[in-house]
Amino acid sequence: MWNITKEAKERFEKCTLLPIRESAEEWERALEDAKEEGEDLLADLKEELEEAREELLQNLPSQFISYVEDGTLNQPTLPKQVRENYLHWVGEETKKFERVLDAAAEQTQHALTNLETSVQEVFEESLHDATIQCLKRKDNSLQIDINTDGGFSSKALIQFTFEDIIKEEFDEPLQVDQWFIYYELQKVREGFAFRVLFECPKAEWTIVAKNIKAEYFYRPATYQKLKDENKLEETTLEEYLKTLNPDFDYWLITPDVKLPIQLNDIKQLNRESNPFHFIYTNVYEDPYAYLAEPIAKEDLEATALSSELELQVRAWNTMYENPIEHADIINRVLSKIVKTEQNEMLLYVYVNHFYKEGILIEAVIEKYQDDLNC
C-alpha cells in the first residue's frame, strides 16, 4: 500500500488553495506595506479568491462556503472566529499530509537498507525539484538521468538504473524535463518499488524492479560560482578548465555520451556546444566555502555595512558564529543598517539568532520588534 498518491497530493493542494493572514497584527503590517509600495492589496486578494472560487466551493467544508460567496474569506473583515476555524482546518489537513510524507520517508529508509551504498547516498538528500534529463531503455532495464540544478541535492547529476523491470504503471509516460515533487521507495517481494509524483505534466509513475542502482556526479565548484555571478556564458572553455582541480577525475556526460576526459584535451571537449555545462566530477567541493572565511574583528563593522555582497555575507557569518565576542559590533551594525527589500530576509534570520543569544540592546530590539519571533 502506497502512502504517496496523486489523490493525497491533490487533497493537500485543495486545502491550501487560499492562504489567509493569521492575525489582526499581520493584517495591519500587510496593509501598511502595501500602502508604502502603492499596491491595492485588497483588490489583489479579491482577484486571488475569484481565481480559486470554483475549486473552493467544491472542496471547502460547508461552514466556509458563504465567505467564499461574499468574497470575504481572505479579507480583513472576516470574523475572527471564522478565521481561526479556517486556519485550524488548513492546519489539520496539512498535518495529515505531513503524516503521509513521514510514512513514505519511513518506508523509503527501510527499503534503502537493502540497496547498495550509492543508492543510500543519493537518498540522503532530497530529490524534490530534480528534473529528468535523459531516459534510456535497454532490454529489460531503464536508466533515468536526473539533474538537480535548482533542487536540494549537492549531487548535480544522478543516474538511476532499474534492473529486471517487473512492471511499470503511469497515467502519463515519463518525459524529459518532468520534475520530482514527492516520491516513495518500498521493499516488495519481487524486489523494489519506486513511486514518483511529477509535475509538467502532472503524473504518478510507479516502477517495480528486481534491483536499483545509482551513480552520481558533482559540478565543479567553479561552475556554481560562475553561475551565481552570471558569468558562465562569458567564460571561455580554456578559462574554465584552468580553474578545475587537476587532481580530480572528470567526465563529459550528455544525453548521448558519457566518457572520462582530460582537462588538456580541448578538441575532445569542443565537440559539444557549451561543454562546461556537461563536465562533472566525482569529488564534492563546497562552492560556498569561501563565504565561511572569517573577517578580522577590526574590519567587521565596515565590511558588514559595505556594498560588496560577498564580503557582507562573510561578515554576517563571522558574527553569527561568535555573537557574544562580537556583541558590540553587532548592535552597532544593526543600529546603522537600513532595511531594504533585498536584505530584509537576511536581517530577519540574523536578528532572531542574535536575539535568542541575548546580546541585543533595547534600542535594537525595539527597531526590529516586528521581525522577532517572541
N, C-alpha and C positions, 0 to 999 in steps of 0.2 A: 504494500500500500504506500502510495506516494504522499509526502507532505506538501511538496511543491506542485501546485497545479495551476493551470490557467484560470480556473474558477476562483481559487483563493486569491490570486493576484488581482483579478477583476473586482472581487468583493472589497478588497482593501482600497483599490483606486476609487471606487464609488463612494466610499465613506470619507474620503479625503478630497473630494471634488472641490469643496468650497471652504477654505480656511477662513477663520474669523479672528479678530482681536480678542484677547483673553480677559482684558480688564478695562475699566474706565481710564486708568492711567495710561495704558498702552494706546487707547484711542486718542487720548489727549496729545500724546507725543506724536502719533502718526499724523494727526490733523495739523499740528504745528509745523512738522517737517514738510508736509505737502504745501502748506501756505508759503513757507520760505522758498520752496522750489517752484512756486507758481503753478502747482498741479491741482486739478479738481479730483481729489481722492474719492469723494462720494460718487461722482459720476463714473469714475473708473470701476469702482466696486459694483455699481449698478449694472454696468456692462458685463462684468465677470459673472454676475448672477444670471443675467439673461442668457449668456452663452451656455451655462450649465443647467438652465431651468428644466428642460425636459428630463434629463437624467436624474436631477434631484427629485423631481416629482415622482419618478418611478422607483427610487431607491431609498429615500429618507423615511424614517418612522413617521407615522401619521401626525404625531404631535408637532412636527416642524413644517408640515405642508403649508399651513396658512401663512407662514412667514416667508415662504418662497413665493407664494401667490401675491402677497402685498409688497414684495421686494425689500423687506427689512431684515432678512436673516443675516446679512453681512454689513448691516448699517449700525451706527452707534445708538440708534433709537430702540434696538432690540432689547426687550425686558431682561434684566439681569438674570432672573431665574431661568429663562429660556436659553440664554447664552450659556449658563453653567450646565444646563441639561444637554445642550448640543455638544459642548466641549467634552462632557463626560462620555457621551455616546461615541464620539470620534475616538476618544482615548481608549475606551474598552475595545472597540473594533481594531484599533492599532495594536493593542496588546495581544489580541487573538492572532493577528498576522505575525507578530514578533514570536509568538509561541510556535507558529508554523515554521518560521525560519530557524528557530533554535532546534526544533526536532529534525529539520533537514540537515543542519550542521552536525548534529549528533550522529545521524546515520552516515554522513559523509566521513566523519572521523573514524567511525567503526570500520567502514569499508577500506579506508586507506591503510589500515594496519596489515592488510593482506596484499598490498601492492608494493612495487619496488620504490626505493627511496626517492628517486627523481620525481615520481608522481606525488608522493607525500610532500616534497618540497614545493611543487607547483601550487598545491592547495594551502600552503602556509600563508599565502597572500590571496586577496580577493580577486576573482575573475570578473567582477562586476564592471561593465562598460568595455570589456575586451571585445574586439571585433574579429570576425572571421576574415582571414586574409587569403586563404587558399584551401581548396578541397581536393584531395587526391584519393581515388578509389583504385584498388588493385586486388584482383581475385576476391577474397572474402574479408578484406581489411579496408579501413578508412583512416586517412591521415587528415587532420584538421590543424592548420596553422592559424594561431590567433595572435593578433597584435594588441598589446596592452597600452599603447600610447594613449594618454588621456584617461587611463584607468587607474588601478590601485596597486598594481604589481610592479616590482622592480625588474622583473623578468620581462624583457621587451618583446620577445618572440617565443611562443610556446608551441611545440609540435606534439599533439596528441595522436597516438596511433591505437585504434581499436582493432584488435586481432580476433579472427574467427567470429565474425558477427553472427549472432543467432537471430536477432530481429531488430527492426528499426521502425519506429512509428512517428508520424508527424502530421500536423494539419497544414503545414506549408513546408515545401522542400527547403533544405539548407541552402543558403545563398551567401556569397561573398559580401562583406560589409554588414551583415547582421551583427548585432551586438548582444552580449550576455547581460541579462538582468538578474535572474535567480537560477540556482542550479542545485542539484542534489545527486549524490553518488550512493549507491546501495550495493551491498554484497548479496548476491542471489545464488540460488542453487546452481545455475548454469555458469556463473562467473561473476560479472559485474554489470550493473545497470546504471546508466547516467542519463539524467534528465536536465534539460536547459529550457528556460523561458527566454525567448529572444524578442528583440524589437527590430522594426524596419526590415521586413514586416514582422508583426507580432506572430509568434509561433510557439508551440510546445513540441519539443523534439525529444524523443527517448530512444536510446540505443542499448541493447544488451549484447555483450561480447564476452568471450572467454577470458580475455586479458586486455589490460590497458597499459600502454607505455607512454612515457613523456620525455621529451628533451627540451631544454630551454637555453636561451641566449640573452645576453645583455647588450644594450647600447654602450659604446664607449662614453665615458663621462663628458668628453668634449662635445659630443653630439647634442646632449641635453642643454648644455650651457649655451652653445651657439643658437639653438632653437629658442631658448628663453630670451635671448638678446636679439632675435630676428636677424641673425647674421648667416644662417645656413646657406641661403641662396647666393650670397655674395662671396662665400668662401670657395676657393678653388680646391680641387681634389688634392693637389700637391700640398697645399697649406694644411688641409685637414689631416692628411696622413702623417705629417710631421708632428702633430700633437698626440698621436697614439703611442702607447707604451710598446716598444719593440719586443719586450719580453713576453707579451701576451700572444695567445693564438687568436686568429681572426678567420671569419668565414664570410663569404658573399652568399647571401640567401635571398632569393627572389621566388616568386611563384613558380618559376621554371627551373631554376638551378640552385644547388647547394654545394659549395666547394670551398676547401681551405684556400686561403690567399696569402701571398707575401706582400708586405707593405711597399716593397720597392717595385712591384710588378704593375706599373701604371697601365700598360697595354691591356692586361687582363681585366683590370677594373673599368677601364674606359669603354668596354663593350656594353656596359649598362648606362642608361640615362640616369643622371644624378646618383652615381653609385654609392655615395656615402650614406644614403638612406637604407642601403641593404647590407652594410657592414656591421657584423656582430662579433661579440667575443663571449667566452665562457667564464670570464672573470668580472665580478661586480666591482665597480668603482662608484662611490657616492659622488654624484655630480655637484652636490651642495656642501661638500666637506669644507670648502674654503670659507663658508659662511660661519663656521664654528670657531674660526681662528679668533682668539680674544683681542680686544682693543686695549691698549695701555690705559691705565686709570687716568693719567693726566690728559689723555686725548678723548676720553669717553663722552663728556658732555658736548663738546664741539662736533664730534662725529655723529652723535645721535640726532643733532639738530641740523646736520648738513643736508645738502640736496642730492648727495650720491647714495642711491638706493642700497647698493651692496654694502657700503660702509655703515649705513644706518642699521641694516639687518644685523651685521656683526656686532655693532654697539649694543643693540637691544638684546641680542643673545648673550653677550657678556654680562649685562646687568641681570638678565633672567637667571643665569647660573649662580650669581653671587649677590643676591639682593641686599643682604644685611651689610656686606662690605661696601656696597655702592649706594646705600640708602640716601645720603645727602645729594648725590648726583642725580639719582632717580627722581627725587622730589623737585629738584631744580628743573630738570628736563620736562617733567610733566606739567610744571607750572608755566613754562615758557611755550611749549608746543601748541600749535593751533590745530584743532581737529578739522579734518577735511574728509571728503568722500573717499579719498584714496587711502587715508591712514586710519579711518575710524575702526575698522575691524582689528587692525594691529593693536591700536590703543585699548580696545575692549579686552583683548586677550591679556595684554601685559598689565593693565591696571588691575584687573581682577586677581592676577597672580600676585602682584605686589601687595594688594590689599589683604589677601589671605596670609601673606608673610608678615603682616602687621608693621610695615615700615613706612606707610604713607602718613604725611602730616595732615592736619584737619583741613587746611586750605585746599589741598589736592583732592581729598575725599569729597569735599563739597563741590569742587569743579566737575568731578566725574560721577556725581551721585547717581545720575540716570543710567550709567553703564555698569554699576556694581550689582553683582548677584548677592544681595544681602537682604 
